[in-house]
């Protein structure tokens, strides 16, 4: 059975997980995830052979290409383009733009501040390989007829694809829940994960945004990164104490952020990011030795 972005149990609204250390958290540990669409399954046309009757339309080159949901996993997703264009015009309510991702080394489009945050957190926590905006248009059957929906992102990660919609919980309408339920069924048929991100756990946005200052390549001519890793190996230390134990504390701060973003160090995300934040050698580095 394919898992969802969420874990544990919770109400019909959203589910939160309690992962604290940045080096082991995943997208599902950081996001607030809506579960109310699970109650809409009875509204969907899921009779015998439904996956052959439901269709998805991709933009592969100049010509739209359609296939059944049953064949969704066979599509060459890396060839796809957004099925609709991003728009910029005076007076529009949403705020589109482009976000640079270290994981792909290029910019990706978003249509709102909430989608921009998804890209930033996915770049940090999702072991991201590719992020496809508005990957396809889903056409599905309900008790009220045919409905169309375009999911916001298909995130290709090392642990498998994640189909994601982004919507603040207070803006989710009953018709949205039906679309989310259909997207969940289509993802399940393809062997993908699915989630509706309504927001982020406490402090996640501030911490990930702070760590993102160190995400780009950083020359280390003074060998400070090796010093930081060696000091951190002695056990969790406050961020301020960790950098003070290095030869050039002011410069070590930038390198510490770089190591935290790239998960060679981990920080406790249950407290605000600052000099008192506990920092440790990452779980992978402790397990296998850090040879990078």
N, C-alpha and C positions, 0 to 999 in steps of 0.2 A: 504494500500500500504506500502510495506517495505521501510524504509528509507535507505539512504546510510550513509557512514561515514561522508560525507561532509554536510554542511548546507549553506543556503543562495544561492545567484546566483553568476555566474562568467563566465569566458571564457570557451572555449572548452578544455583548457589545465588543469589548476588546480584551486581549490577553497579553500579559506582560511576563517576561522572564527576568531572572534576577542575576544574570551574569555581570560580574564586576570588573574583572581584569581585562584590559584592552587587548592583550595578546591572545586571548582565547575566545573573546566574544565574536558572535556572528551577527548578521543582519537581524535575525529573529530575536536575538538577545537585546537589541537596541531599539527596535521599532515597537510602536503600539499598533496592534493588528486587529482589524475588525472581523468579527465572526458572525454577525447578524445575518449575512446573506445565506448562511446554511439553512435558515428556515424557509427559504424560497424555492427549494428544490422541487416541491410539488407543482410549482407553476411552470416548470420546464417540460418540453416535449421529449421525454427520455424513454419512449417506448422502444420496442425491438428495432434494431438497426438505426438508432438515432444518430450515431456517429457518421453514418453514410449520408444522412440528410442534412446535417449541420455542415456549413462550409466556412472556409477561411480564404480571404483574398490577400495576397502579398503583392508588393511592388518589386519585381525582380527585373531591373533594367527599365526599358521603356514600356513594357507590356504587363498589365496586371495578370497575375496567375492565381487561379482558384483551385482548391482541392478540398476534399472532405476532411472533417476533423479526425477521422480514422487514420488518415495519411499525414496528419500534421507533423509528426516527428520525423518524416522523411524529407521535409523541405530543406533546401540548402540555405539556412538562415543567414549565413555570412554574406550572401549575395543581396540581401534585402535592403530596401530603402524605406523610410517612413511612408505609410500609405496616404498620409495627408501632409501638406506643407505647414510649417510653422508660420504664423502671421504676425506682423508688426503694423499697427495702425493707431492713429491718435484716438484716445478715448476708450481703448479697450480695458477691461477690468483685470485680466490676467497679465502676468509679466513674463514674457518669453525671453530666452537668451541662450548663451552657450557656456558650458562648464567644461574646463579642462580636467581630464582624468589621467592620473599617473599610470594606471593599469593599462590603458590603451594608447597613451601618448598622443592624444588628440582631443579636440573639443566635441561635445555632444549637446544636442539641443534639449531644451526643457521649455515648458509652457507656463510654469508657475514657480513661486518660491518654494513650495512644498516639493515639487519635482526636482528642483535644484538640490535641495537637501538630501533627497533620496540618492542622487548621483554621488554626492560627496561622501555620504556614509557607506554606500556600496563600494566606492573606490577604496575606502579604508578597511571595511569589515567583510566584504563578500567574496574575497579571493577571485576578483573579477577578471574575466577574459575579454568580454565584449558587452556593450550596452546598446541595445537596439530600441530606439524610441518609436512608439506607435507602429509596432512591427507588422500588424495585420488587422484586417477587419473581420470580425466574427459575425456570421449570420446564423441565427438559431431560432428554433421553434418554441413557442410558449402556448399556454392555453388561450392567449389573446391574439395569437398570430405570429408573424415573423418580426424579429427585432434584430437590430445591428448594434455592435459595440466594438470600439477600438481600444484594446488595453493600452496602458501608458508605456510600459517597458517590458522587454524580454531581456533579462540579465543572464548572460552565459557565464557560469562560474565553474571553478574546478570541481565542485561537488554536484554539478548538474544545472540545467536551466531553471530560472525562476521567472514566471510571468507575474507582473506586478501592476496593480492599479494604485493610484495615489489620490486620496480624498480625505480632507478633514472630516471627522465624524459628524460634526454638526451640519455638514452640507450633504450628507448621504440621504437621498430620497428613496422611497419604496421602489421606484423604477430602476434606480441604481443598484439596489440589492439584487434584483432579478438579473441584471447584466453581470454583476460580480459572481453570482451563483453559476451562470452559464460559463463564464471564463474559468471558474474553478473546475467544472466538469470537462471542459476542453483540455485544460492543462493536465488533468488526471488521465485522460485518454492518451495523451502524448507522452506520459511518463515524466511530466514536469511538475515543479512545485508552483504554488500560487498563493498570493497574499494581497490583502488590501491594507496599505500603510496609511494610518490616520494621523500619525505623529510620532514622537520619539520619547523615550523614557527620560526622566529627569536628568539634566546635566549633559545628556548625550551631544546635543547640538553644540554647546559651548566648548566641550572638550575636543570633539572631532574637529571643529573649526580651528581651535588653538593648535592642535597637532598638525593640521594641514599646512601650517607655516613652514614645516620642515619636510614636506613631501618630495620636493624636487632634489635632483642630484646635488651632492654637497662634497666638495673637495676636502680631504682630511689630511693636510700636509703635516699637521702636528701630532697625528696619531691619537687624537682625543677619543675617537669612537672605541678603540681597543681599551683605553683607560676606563671609559664608562662601563663597558661590558665586564671588565675585570672587577671593578668596584662593586657593580650590581650583583655579581655572583656570590658575594658574601651574605646576601639576604636582602629583603625589601628595605629600602632606605627612603627617607623623605627626598623629594626632588632637589631641594636646595642643598642638602648635605651631599647628595650624589655628585652634583656638579662642583661643589667646593672641594672635593677630594681630588679633582683633576688639576693638571698643571695650569690651565688657563680657564678659570670658571666661567667668565663671561662668554667666551667662545664655545665652551663645552655645553652651554645651554642650547645653542642652536643645534649642535650635534645630538644632544639628548632628544630633542623634538624629532629629529630625523630618524633616530633609532626607534622611537616610540611609534611613529607613523608606519614604519616598515616592520614593526612587530619583532624586533630583536630585543627590545625592552617592553615591559608592560606597566601600565599605570592603573591604579585603583579608580574606576569610574564612578564609584558610589559617593565620592567627595569632589568638590570643585577642584579644578586644575590649578595648582599653585605650588609654592615651595614646600608645603607640608604634605603634598600628595605622595603616597607610598609608591615607589617604583621598584620593579624587580627584573631580573633576567627573564626573558621570555620562556614559556613552557617548552617550546621546541629547542631552544638553545640549551636549556638545562638537561633535556632528554638526550640530545644527540651531540651536544657540543657545538659552539658557534664557530664555524670555519670560514665564514664569509669575510 
